[in-house]
């Protein structure tokens, strides 16, 4: 992120010596006590992961675009330069054994499409990196910065948006990541603001609205809304576009050529105007409702985590590592080590994960060859 000026409210807190937390710190404590110990007790920075570094770069350019310090054309060169830096530092994406695009190739396809098609909203009601300070019912203080805030016409009413370069959330991930939006909301409400809406902006995805037949047997077209990963726009919409092409008299050979180009570029520019105009593609703004129950769950999560953390003292024995559980993935039972190997800043100097990886290697050596 860009250099932030110290807000007078924040300076007052720092000068008072009060303990200050963030939702990311709370999450780190819950993800792995040993990682939190290294970061917040030993003050070891570790090495940032590739997702965090690339995400920060994209966030910074988007902030500059909103504030008139950059343009959309700066996005792609900035991303490419950051990828080059990651290569120089030997920071890599995780390996993918499923075949097809590698995780690196897939991420680059999605984000290149975003950089090439992004149109910044034109509004004087948008502000970036808005500080919030939230005091819990037990007096704990959290701070943070909101990626994008829209100040609505009604006085002191706002919308809150958070940029994400990750995969869209589902299941329990929605609740876990929703706490970030919840604490943003509660912080702004303590300032006297009314938060109308909260949403994630998933940069790797688009929302596409169009008139189409839901099934082959459908007689009438209806409005269809789809959230689609950018690299899959062509393949996800192929059957609808193919139907549209035949309806306007395009023969099978020409339709095949157009569809191949559509799937290759994932852009609507190659389609005839009468079809292209049927599809409305816009950023994937995914709303999250902040109910009283969501706020209370977030409040309890914060209070309970900090109470536990502050009771542990300084002995490293009180900070065990994350448990390496087994999960189902692609029909196989595998070790849940993605956080440790890809997201934890202390992977290189964590003896626990390396000892565990050694045991996995030993187990593989013992497998029958026949």
N, C-alpha and C positions, 0 to 999 in steps of 0.2 A: 504494500500500500504506500501511497505518497506520504511525505512528511506532514504530521499533524501538529498544529499549534496546540499548546496545552491550554485547555479550557479553564477559566478561573475556578469553576466549581470543582474540577478535578484537582487542580493545584491545592485547593483548600483541604481536600481529603488527604492528599499526599503529605502535606505539611502537618496534619493532625496525627499522622502515624497510624491511622486506622488500617486494618487488614482489608485489602480490596481483592475481590474475586471476579472471574468472568465465567460465562457459561462454558467456554472451551476448557477452562481449568477444571470446572466441576465434572465435565465429561471425561477428561483425562484421568481424574481420580477414580472414576467408576470403571473406566476401561482397563486400567492397570495401575495399581498402587506403586509398583516399583518404578514405572516410568514417571509417575507424578513425583515420587521421592527424588529421582535424579534431577527433574526439572525444577521443582519448587523448594526442595530442601538443600540439595547440593548445587543448585543453580547451574547445571550443565545444560548447554543449549542443544547439543546433539547436532544431527544433520537433517535438514528439512527434506521431506519426501517430494517426489516429482509432481504429484497432484497438487500439493499445497503451493509450490513455487509457480507452476503454470497458472493455477487459479488466481494467485495474487497478481500476476502480471496482467491477465485479462481484466480483473477487477479494477486495477489501476488505470488502464486505458479507458475503460467504460466510464470511470469517474471523471477522467479528463475530458472525454467527449461531452458528458453531461454539463460540465463546467466551462465548455468552450475552449479548452486548452488543447484539444486534439480533434481529429475527424475520424469517420468510419474507416477511411483508407489507412489509418495507422494501426488498425487491429491486426491484420494479417502479418505485416512485417515484424510487429512486436512479438507475436506468437512464434514466428519462425526463428527470430533471434533468441528467444528464450529456450526453444528446443535445441538450438545449436549450443547454447551455454550448458544445458543439461547433458548433452552428449560429451562435451568437453570435461564435465565433472564426473562422467560415467554414472550419472543417475538414470535409471532405466524404468520402463513400465514393467509390470509383472508379466510373466510368460503365460501364454494361453494354450492349453493342450487340446482345445476343442476343434481346431482346424479353422479354415476361413481366414478372415482378417485377424491379424494379431491385435492385442489390446492397444498397442501403440498406433497401428495403422487405423484402427477404428476410431480412436480418440481424435487423431489428426483429421480424418475425414469429416467427422461431426463438427469439429471446431473450425476447420477451414470453411466449411459451408456456412457456419455462423458468421465468421469474419467477412466473407464475401457478400452476404445477403443482409447483414444487419443495417437497419435504418433507425437512427436514434430518434426518440420521441422529441418533438419540438414543444417545449412548455417552460414557462417561467415559474412554474409551481413545484419544480423538482429540486430537491437538495440531496447531497450525498454526504456520507460519513457523519451522520448526525449522532452526537454523543447521547447515550442514555445512562442514567444512574438509577439503580433500583435498590431499595432497602426492604429486606424481607420482614416478615412479622416478628422474627427473632433478632432483628437488628443487623443481619449480615448485609454487606454492600456488594453489589455486582455492577460492573460497568461494561460498556461495549459501544460499538459504532454500527449504525444501520447503513447498509449499502445504498439504498435508494428510498427516499421519502417523498410522497406527493402531498403537498399542502392544499387541501380542498377549499372550495369557496366558503363553505360554512366555517366560521371562526373556530380555530383550535381543533379542527378535524383533519385527520391525516390518513393516508394509506401507507403501509410498510411493505417493502419488497426486499428480497434477499437473493442475490445472484448465486447460482450453483452451476459448476462445471461437471458435476457428478451425474451418475445414473439417477433417474427419477425414483423417488421413495415409494415403498409399498409396505404393507403389513405393519409390523412393529417399528420399522424404520420411520414411518410417518410420525408416530408419537414421539420417538426419541429425538428426531431432528426438529419436531414441532416445538420443543421446549425453547429453542432459540427464538422463534417468533413470539412465543408466549412471554418470555422475559423482556423482549423488546417492547411488546404491548404494555406490560405492567409498568415498565420503566417510564414510558411516555404518559401513561395514565396518571402516574404519580406527579408528573409535571403539570397536570391539568388538561392534557390533550384527550380527545376522543379518537380512538382508532377504529375507523370504519371497516377496513379490509386489510388482511395480511396475505401475502402470497410469496411463493418461491418463483424465481424466473430460471427455469432449467435451460441453460444455453445450448445443450446438446440436442434439444428437442424443439419441435414446432407444433403449433396447433393449426390444423387445417380444417376449414369448414367448406362444404360443397353439397350440391344437390346430386344425389345418386340413389341407385336401387340397392337396398340392403342385401338382397339375395337375388339370384338369377331369376327366380320365379316371381319376384315382385313386379307388379304392374305399374306402379307409380313411383316417382322419385320423391325422396324426402330429404330434409336437411340432416347431414351427417357431420359429426365432429370427431376428429381423431387427433390424439397426441402421438406424434411419430418421431422416432430418433432420426436425425437429419440424414444419416447415411443410408436410411431405409425408405426414404420418401418415395422413390420410384418403384421399389418392389412392393411396398405396402399399398400403393394406389394404382398399381398396374392394371388390375382387373376393371377398375372404374374408368380409367382413362381409355383403355382398350374399347370398352363399351361406347364411350363418348365418340371415339374416332369412327367406329362403324356407323354410328347414328348420323354422322354428318357426311357419310359417303366415302370415307377413306378406305381404299382396298387393303387386303391382308398384307401384301408386301410392303406398302408404304407405312402401314400401321406398325409393322414389325420394326422398321428402321426408326420410326419416331419413338417407339417404346424403348428400344435399346439405348437411345440417346437420353431419354428421360431417366432410365435406371442408372446410367453412367454418371450423369451430372446431378441428379436429384433436384433439378430446377425446372420450373414450368415454362421457361423461355422458349424451349424447343417445340412447344405445343401450339397448334393453331389458335388464333386469338379467341375464337368463340368457345374453345375448350379451356384455354388458360384463364379466361375471365370468370369461369365457373368455380375456380378454386381460390379461396382466400387463405393465404398462409400468413401467420403472425407468430410472434414469440410465444413460447410456452409459459404462460403465466398461470401457475397452479395454486389455487387458493387453499388456505388452511383456516378453518374456523376456530377462533379462540373463545371457547366457552368458559363458563365459570368452573366447570369440572377440569378443563385443560389447565387453567390458571392454578387451581388448587393442587393438582398433581405436580405441576412444575415447582410451585412453592415448597411442597413437601420434599421433593427430590433435592432441591437446593439446600434447604435447612438440614435435612438428614445427612447429606453428603458432607457439609461443612462441619457439623457436629462430630461426625465420625473422624474426619480428617484432623481436626484440632485436638482430638483425644489421643492421637497416636504417638506424639513425642518425636524424638530424633533418632531412635534406634532403628537401623535398617531392617532388623528382624520383624518389625511391625508392618513392613511394606512388601508383602508377597507379590510375585508376578501374576499376570493374567493366567487363568487356567486354560490349558490347551484342550478344549473339548472337541468332540467329534460331531460333524454336521453332514447332512445329505447334500451332495452336489453332483448334478448330472447323473443321478442314479447310483452314485458311489458314496461310501462313507469316507470322508477325508477330515484331516485336522483343520480346525478353525484357527489358522495362523496368519490370515491376510492382514489383520491389524498390525501384528508384530513385524511381519516382513516387509510391508509396503507403506504403512502409515505412521509407525512409531519412529520418532526422531532418534531413539536410542538403540536402534537395531544393531548397529555396529559394535556397541560396547555392552550389550546385554548378555550375560553368561547363560541365563535361563533359556532363551530362545535358541541359542547356539547348541547348548547341551541337548535340547529337545530335538533339534534338526539332526544332530548326530545319531540319536536313537532311531529316528526314522530311516536314516541312511543304513544303519545296521540291520534294521528290520528288512529292508529291501534286499540286502545282501543275502539274507537267509531264505529268500523265496525259491521255490522249486523251479528249475529250469524247464522241466517237461511236465 
